[in-house]
Amino acid sequence: MTRSKPAYSNCWRCLAAWLACISAACICEAEDRNALGYGANTESSPTIVQQADDLWLGIPSVPEGLAQSTVVSQGGVASESPASAVEQPVVAFPAYAEASSSPSSSPPAITAPASSVASSVTSASQTSVAPFSVGYDGGFVIASQAGINLPVAQYPYSLVINGYGQLRETVFESQGTTPDLNQLQLKRARLVFSGHAFNPDFRYYIQLDGRSSSGDALRILDYYLNYDFGHRHWNLAEKRLGFRTGLYKMPFSMSRGLSGKELQFADRSMASMFFDVNRSLAWGLYGELTPLQMPLTWEVAIFNGLVTGGAETGSSGTLDNNNAFSARVTMSPIGDWETGGLADLTIHERLATRVGVGTAFTQIDRVGTTEFNALRVVDSGAQLSSLLPNAVDHYSVALYAADAGIKYRGASLNLEYYFRNVNGFHGAQLPDLFDHGLWLQGGYILIPEKLEVLARWSRVQGNSGTLGNDQRSSEEIAAGFVRYFKRQNVKLTVDATYLDGAPVNSTALDISQGDIGWLCRTQLQFSF
């Protein structure tokens, strides 16, 4: 009887044949590259060597007229000079400053001038453009096919990586029926991937979030696309008219529009959370105008459904079949408000102002429990659905917001006012329910770029808690300070808040419905 050979012997034969093919291909490629002059001295034949590199990588040649080299220093400041004036030619990855003196199947080692390992030069000679550039420009940036400034807008593809974390110690001394609290939490742990693809007008934004309250889960917080079709197709100015779709913050309030790392206090106010419209799956339009030389931004959206209190609809849970709608307009009448939050970190020598308005509205059906159970009332914070007669199967809700802010010589003052009207109850005779509230917040930079003191007052009032029979109210008063180590990138926030009946239940704020007492928070923030 003939014994069959083990199956693994065939595997070894296949592997040997595969390695032989690779070796033959490498030898052929080495011969081709040597014929092109790849092994020649770079000083005597730089063009031939670069052409060999380009052929090996499939890099297109530089369009006519690009005879500049861009140098990026460690600090990210770019300067341009003629290619002939560069003494140490190092191009962005792959940067072949030296060529091997012997034929090789792989490109030479990447080298850089000893003066700056982090520096990179995109050689814009008449032969080729370096395919990749890597650096730090407000975030870790990877871009391709253009000069490096880092002028990301010149690349058809780019990726910017950012992130931030907030470690918070919270102490709550209850003076009511709710329990005390003493916890150390990772309140926010964010990782952001953003950039553009195909062309600079097609932008993406992805934000991942992890926090103590969600255990070990890492969730997608934002995932959306922006397409500046006005600029792309109609030659309008950038951001004049664009399309946005995905999971993102709905355009409504100034407070929600701020990034969590740009807040002055450890977190948002009680009132802003009560009237809050957070993230949802949506599509919408946005744009920028300059009427009377005053910057104006606008945005409208249609989204899955309306919930308040900081909750998100997304696509999970039970939703009704009614879309919600929201819109927001912001204008800077005087001065340059800039970005970066509410604090006047740049110490404006000229008065800077900002005003804005927003609205959101929808019909909520009982079958959509995610939305029907979301609205809360003043001042108990109970769910509105728990107070309504069982016969009510739907109602309408409309929210409105108006805000104003100023910055001047280190001082900042911001106010946002909200209104909520719930009406159109179907199935029972109920009056319209009307709630309103505000937050007023001020800050002053005592030591530029180092120390800021804060104060805030927030109030919510209305008749929703009594189904229109009586007015109730909730209030908070807060004070604190911020120690800036590197502006918003590294800072320590300490604040103390007195709560008098909280109408919200928010893990982000460390507030439970009905809270009465002192809330103290110490938070360390780091971001890149």
C-alpha atoms as one frame of an Amber mdcrd trajectory, in Angstrom:
protein
   0.000   0.000   0.000   1.310   3.401  -0.965   1.405   5.904   1.904   0.071
   9.355   1.017   2.234  12.350   1.757   1.171  14.667   4.588  -1.065  17.561
   3.487   1.313  20.145   4.882   4.021  19.138   2.363   1.900  20.730  -0.356
   1.766  23.924   1.709   5.549  24.051   1.879   5.761  23.583  -1.902   3.312
  26.445  -2.482   5.232  28.672  -0.111   8.541  27.912  -1.837   7.044  28.670
  -5.247   5.550  31.915  -3.943   8.913  33.050  -2.543  10.625  32.189  -5.819
   8.159  34.358  -7.757   8.724  37.273  -5.414  12.514  36.945  -5.738  12.291
  36.910  -9.523  10.047  39.978  -9.522  12.442  41.833  -7.234  15.414  41.016
  -9.481  13.541  42.244 -12.551  12.469  45.417 -10.797  16.019  46.049  -9.569
  17.331  45.709 -13.110  14.685  48.124 -14.426  15.430  50.666 -11.723  19.180
  50.355 -12.300  18.636  50.929 -16.013  16.881  54.171 -15.169  19.885  55.291
 -13.177  18.532  54.626  -9.701  21.958  53.659  -8.428  23.608  56.781  -9.840
  24.994  59.559  -7.716  22.142  61.864  -6.634  24.254  64.973  -7.045  25.117
  64.202 -10.657  21.717  62.930 -11.790  18.988  63.978  -9.360  16.336  64.129
 -12.080  16.965  60.564 -13.194  16.916  59.308  -9.617  13.681  61.162  -8.849
  12.117  59.777 -12.032  13.080  56.295 -10.920  11.469  56.880  -7.545   8.377
  58.306  -9.191   8.102  55.370 -11.589   8.436  52.913  -8.709   5.715  54.700
  -6.699   3.477  55.751  -9.565   3.693  59.456  -8.670   2.408  61.959 -11.235
   4.694  64.730 -12.398   4.276  68.303 -11.186   2.056  70.578 -13.288   3.862
  73.365 -15.072   4.381  76.481 -13.021   4.998  74.725  -9.701   8.654  75.473
  -9.089   8.451  76.252  -5.384   9.466  74.280  -2.328   7.531  74.550   0.920
   9.343  74.107   4.196   7.469  73.312   7.399   9.246  73.893  10.650   8.607
  72.098  13.937   6.227  74.856  14.928   4.111  74.331  11.826   5.043  77.720
  10.249   5.550  77.418   6.532   7.795  79.387   4.231   8.364  79.155   0.512
  11.604  79.419  -1.405  12.801  78.469  -4.887  13.729  74.825  -5.153  17.261
  75.756  -6.152  17.771  77.637  -2.883  17.128  74.625  -0.659  20.467  73.400
   0.611  19.278  70.166   2.242  16.615  68.709  -0.052  14.259  66.610   2.010
  10.779  65.968   0.674   7.737  64.908   2.638   7.357  61.148   2.945   8.711
  59.344   1.084  11.751  61.638   1.272  14.715  60.260  -0.588  17.553  62.532
   0.452  20.104  59.877  -0.353  20.073  57.165  -2.975  21.753  53.832  -2.595
  24.941  53.344  -4.580  23.924  49.815  -5.503  20.802  48.397  -7.117  18.063
  47.579  -4.648  14.547  46.190  -4.781  13.297  48.720  -2.240  13.594  52.504
  -2.016  16.494  54.077  -0.109  16.158  54.883   3.556  14.291  58.048   4.498
  16.554  60.727   5.904  16.140  64.255   7.223  18.430  67.164   8.078  19.947
  66.920  11.528  18.696  70.428  12.300  15.078  69.323  12.421  13.876  65.760
  12.253  10.280  66.978  12.276  10.826  69.400   9.385   9.713  68.380   5.935
  10.058  69.899   2.510   7.775  69.174  -0.377   9.956  69.447  -3.429   7.917
  71.051  -6.191  10.466  70.579  -8.925   9.407  70.133 -12.516   9.308  66.364
 -12.129   7.132  65.259  -9.188   5.162  66.024  -6.050   5.668  64.042  -2.865
   2.615  61.836  -2.284   2.311  62.148   1.477   2.834  64.729   4.193   2.628
  64.125   7.926   2.631  66.781  10.621   0.802  68.591  13.385  -1.415  71.572
  12.563  -4.012  72.012  15.301  -4.161  68.209  15.317  -2.263  65.298  13.780
  -2.649  65.694  10.014  -2.056  63.220   7.211  -2.589  64.620   3.730  -1.670
  63.742   0.174  -0.736  65.266  -3.188  -0.006  68.962  -2.764   2.458  71.372
  -1.211   2.798  71.206   2.558   2.043  74.257   4.700   0.308  72.429   6.139
  -2.143  73.816   3.522  -4.658  71.017   3.953  -7.170  72.612   1.586  -4.806
  71.962  -1.319  -4.948  68.194  -0.843  -7.735  66.020  -2.232  -7.497  63.883
   0.925  -6.776  64.795   4.526  -7.175  63.365   8.007  -6.959  65.366  11.230
  -6.923  63.520  14.551  -7.895  65.305  17.757  -8.998  64.238  21.182  -9.673
  65.403  24.701 -10.476  64.022  28.119 -12.064  65.372  31.283 -11.400  63.820
  34.682 -13.897  65.109  37.259 -14.314  64.826  41.018 -17.930  65.503  42.048
 -19.284  66.072  45.547 -22.984  66.735  46.193 -24.311  67.472  49.681 -28.050
  66.973  49.548 -30.438  69.104  51.561 -33.473  67.298  50.190 -34.619  63.737
  49.582 -32.030  62.832  46.926 -28.844  61.043  48.082 -25.374  62.547  48.484
 -22.747  61.951  45.825 -18.965  61.605  45.928 -17.413  60.244  42.742 -14.320
  60.454  40.570 -15.299  60.065  36.922 -13.899  60.159  33.423 -16.620  62.517
  32.281 -15.609  62.757  28.630 -13.063  60.783  26.614 -13.277  61.904  23.006
 -11.369  60.934  19.875 -12.094  62.889  16.690 -11.280  62.035  13.076 -12.009
  64.795  10.584 -10.864  66.030   7.215 -11.919  65.869   3.592 -12.017  63.299
   0.805 -11.980  63.585  -2.994 -11.810  67.384  -2.734 -11.726  70.017   0.054
 -15.465  70.681  -0.332 -16.427  67.164   0.785 -15.718  66.991   4.517 -16.278
  64.313   7.148 -16.356  64.333  10.948 -16.306  61.278  13.225 -16.232  61.546
  17.022 -15.948  58.583  19.384 -16.912  58.908  23.035 -16.132  56.892  26.129
 -17.068  57.829  29.685 -17.482  56.344  33.138 -21.280  56.433  32.964 -21.259
  54.171  29.895 -18.943  51.565  31.417 -16.570  50.019  28.898 -18.687  50.979
  25.891 -17.187  53.184  23.191 -19.881  54.783  21.075 -20.069  56.840  17.903
 -21.105  60.278  19.126 -20.914  62.120  15.793 -20.733  60.827  12.244 -21.595
  63.282   9.519 -20.624  64.646   6.121 -20.508  68.243   4.887 -20.618  69.056
   1.189 -19.947  72.660   0.191 -21.801  72.348  -3.110 -22.201  76.110  -3.503
 -18.436  76.504  -3.734 -17.934  73.335  -5.733 -20.576  73.807  -8.418 -21.557
  77.479  -8.422 -18.226  79.140  -7.550 -19.690  80.747  -4.445 -17.439  81.686
  -1.551 -16.500  78.797   0.727 -19.202  77.780   3.239 -21.742  80.025   1.530
 -24.133  77.103   0.873 -23.595  73.529   2.008 -25.342  70.231   2.718 -24.924
  68.231   5.938 -26.132  64.724   6.779 -25.472  62.108   9.433 -25.488  62.038
  13.229 -24.739  65.489  14.665 -25.887  68.316  16.952 -29.148  69.878  15.885
 -29.061  73.630  15.182 -30.988  75.228  18.044 -29.168  76.671  21.060 -25.839
  78.407  21.513 -25.078  76.311  24.592 -25.367  72.991  22.780 -23.407  74.336
  19.834 -20.351  74.799  22.048 -17.844  71.984  22.321 -17.642  70.361  25.745
 -14.000  71.427  25.976 -14.845  75.120  25.388 -17.182  75.540  28.373 -16.190
  77.946  31.132 -17.742  75.954  33.972 -17.255  72.216  34.299 -20.464  71.755
  32.318 -23.575  73.423  30.935 -26.267  75.062  33.062 -29.421  73.492  34.445
 -31.631  75.666  32.201 -29.719  74.913  29.009 -30.046  71.192  29.689 -33.793
  71.419  30.427 -34.506  73.038  27.033 -31.718  71.233  25.208 -32.040  69.702
  21.749 -29.082  67.369  21.308 -27.889  65.038  18.558 -29.970  63.098  16.068
 -29.801  61.531  12.630 -30.581  64.322  10.221 -29.963  66.120   6.989 -29.899
  69.843   6.475 -28.475  72.956   4.848 -26.044  75.537   6.203 -24.305  78.669
   5.031 -22.529  81.925   5.795 -23.351  85.465   4.705 -21.886  88.908   5.347
 -24.776  91.396   5.272 -23.610  94.925   6.085 -20.118  93.477   6.671 -21.416
  91.475   9.643 -20.652  87.707   9.632 -23.869  85.680   9.717 -24.211  81.894
   9.855 -27.417  79.905   9.403 -28.464  76.266   9.494 -31.682  74.268   9.117
 -32.263  70.552   9.714 -34.891  67.838   9.554 -34.226  65.012  12.002 -35.529
  61.812  13.585 -37.345  63.232  16.580 -37.211  65.775  19.370 -36.106  64.938
  22.893 -34.784  67.297  25.561 -32.670  67.019  28.689 -29.481  66.165  26.819
 -30.854  62.885  25.448 -30.283  61.777  21.862 -32.686  60.131  19.432 -30.400
  58.542  16.870 -32.048  55.431  15.432 -32.322  53.393  18.629 -35.372  53.076
  20.854 -38.968  53.533  19.823 -39.583  56.585  17.658 -42.810  57.825  16.145
 -43.185  58.591  12.449 -42.949  62.358  12.816 -39.816  64.221  11.826 -38.680
  67.230  13.810 -37.390  70.502  12.386 -34.902  73.020  13.738 -33.067  76.141
  12.612 -30.523  78.599  13.982 -29.062  81.957  12.909 -25.992  83.586  14.497
 -24.515  87.035  13.818 -21.540  89.066  15.062 -22.684  92.727  14.806 -19.592
  94.309  16.362 -15.996  93.132  16.385 -14.508  89.703  15.782 -15.970  87.107
  18.149 -13.556  84.422  16.973 -13.928  80.807  18.017 -12.838  78.944  21.111
 -15.733  79.275  23.506 -17.129  81.935  25.802 -13.987  83.092  27.623 -12.093
  86.132  26.321  -8.740  84.370  26.226  -7.379  86.669  23.505  -8.159  89.821
  25.566 -10.138  91.780  22.968  -9.079  95.428  22.796 -12.201  96.135  20.739
 -15.666  95.100  21.837 -16.770  91.804  20.270 -20.427  90.771  20.245 -22.547
  87.846  19.112 -26.320  87.304  18.921 -28.343  84.299  17.845 -31.820  82.792
  17.645 -33.041  79.225  17.219 -36.210  77.154  17.028 -37.244  73.491  17.027
 -40.685  71.923  16.713 -42.521  68.645  16.058 -45.551  66.527  16.922 -44.965
  63.727  19.422 -47.090  60.546  19.378 -47.521  58.177  22.305 -46.313  55.236
  20.199 -42.898  56.883  20.064 -41.975  56.261  23.689 -38.420  57.549  23.225
 -39.841  61.003  22.531 -43.127  60.799  24.454 -41.311  60.031  27.716 -38.480
  62.525  27.207 -40.009  65.897  28.093 -39.749  66.857  31.769 -41.659  69.402
  33.829 -40.924  72.224  36.274 -39.944  71.927  39.051 -40.000  68.245  39.966
 -38.259  67.045  36.818 -40.886  64.331  36.400 -41.730  63.072  32.915 -44.605
  64.943  31.316 -46.033  61.618  30.124 -46.488  60.509  33.743 -48.839  63.455
  34.385 -50.917  63.264  31.213 -54.230  61.355  31.057 -53.903  57.986  29.322
 -56.315  59.194  26.650 -53.752  61.664  25.271 -52.179  60.032  22.230 -50.226
  62.969  20.804 -49.333  66.622  21.304 -47.187  69.323  19.698 -44.108  71.009
  21.115 -42.211  74.107  19.996 -38.998  75.506  21.467 -37.362  78.894  20.945
 -33.973  80.259  22.013 -32.310  83.674  21.884 -28.770  84.468  22.988 -26.333
  87.370  23.196 -22.719  87.677  24.292 -19.881  90.181  24.606 -16.108  89.996
  25.045 -13.954  92.945  26.027 -10.522  93.214  27.650 -10.681  89.843  29.354
 -14.311  90.131  30.443 -17.095  88.018  28.970 -20.847  88.034  29.536 -23.299
  85.618  27.917 -27.064  85.225  28.174 -29.387  82.661  26.616 -33.176  82.656
  27.061 -35.492  79.743  26.239 -39.220  79.268  25.694 -41.186  76.015  25.410
 -44.820  75.681  24.414 -46.628  72.320  24.593 -50.138  72.275  23.132 -52.508
  70.489  20.757 -53.248  67.641  23.162 -55.353  65.041  21.361 -57.650  62.864
  23.461 -58.171  65.172  26.441 -58.953  68.808  27.173 -55.763  70.390  28.525
 -54.518  73.992  28.473 -51.320  75.028  26.732 -48.258  74.417  28.880 -45.657
  77.173  28.822 -42.171  77.053  30.377 -39.309  79.502  30.038 -35.831  79.874
  31.479 -32.404  81.400  31.108 -28.784  81.275  32.084 -26.581  84.332  32.606
 -22.856  83.726  32.847 -19.850  85.984  33.265 -16.107  85.546  33.405 -13.034
  87.724  33.855  -9.400  86.924  33.083  -7.469  87.985  36.185  -4.121  86.796
  34.834  -3.870  86.567  31.028  -3.755  82.969  29.790  -3.592  81.703  33.389
  -6.535  82.513  35.662 -10.236  83.283  35.112 -13.012  83.759  37.687 -16.611
  82.783  36.895 -20.194  83.365  38.035 -23.520  81.999  36.739 -27.234  82.208
  37.439 -29.760  79.857  35.894 -33.534  79.640  36.307 -36.453  77.646  34.861
 -40.096  78.599  35.441 -43.431  77.375  34.084 -46.738  75.614  34.571 -45.948
  72.239  33.010 -45.520  70.578  36.414 -49.122  71.390  37.358 -50.611  70.915
  33.855 -51.330  74.618  33.618 -52.752  75.207  37.092 -49.842  76.948  38.800
 -46.351  78.336  38.255 -43.318  76.485  39.594 -39.610  77.306  39.359 -36.120
  75.878  39.804 -32.893  77.802  40.248 -29.127  77.474  40.415 -26.378  79.903
  41.442 -22.744  79.045  40.729 -19.228  80.450  41.013 -15.789  79.124  40.254
 -12.405  79.657  38.657 -10.324  78.221  35.838  -6.561  77.753  35.903  -5.293
  77.667  32.324  -2.007  75.881  31.740  -2.226  75.839  27.941  -5.476  77.631
  27.122  -8.267  75.138  26.370  -5.778  72.322  25.851  -4.846  71.931  29.507
  -6.939  73.563  32.226  -8.268  72.968  35.732 -11.841  74.031  36.540 -13.241
  74.313  40.061 -16.870  75.368  40.603 -19.552  75.279  43.284 -23.296  75.374
  42.549 -26.326  75.693  44.793 -29.366  73.896  43.372 -32.928  74.665  44.395
 -35.047  71.961  42.806 -33.500  70.567  39.610 -35.960  69.843  36.767 -33.464
  67.627  34.899 -31.842  64.252  35.324 -28.379  64.563  33.784 -25.284  62.441
  34.341 -23.261  65.009  32.371 -24.145  67.726  34.898 -24.085  65.325  37.895
 -27.627  66.517  38.670 -30.667  64.381  39.536 -34.279  65.502  39.338 -35.389
  67.303  42.469 -31.850  67.959  43.742 -31.559  70.580  46.481 -28.124  71.299
  47.908 -24.503  72.075  47.095 -22.767  70.622  44.043 -18.962  70.978  43.895
 -16.907  69.879  40.895 -13.170  69.810  40.202 -12.248  68.943  36.636  -8.946
  68.511  34.808  -9.105  68.792  31.029  -6.454  67.863  28.501  -6.799  67.996
  24.735  -4.738  67.915  21.579
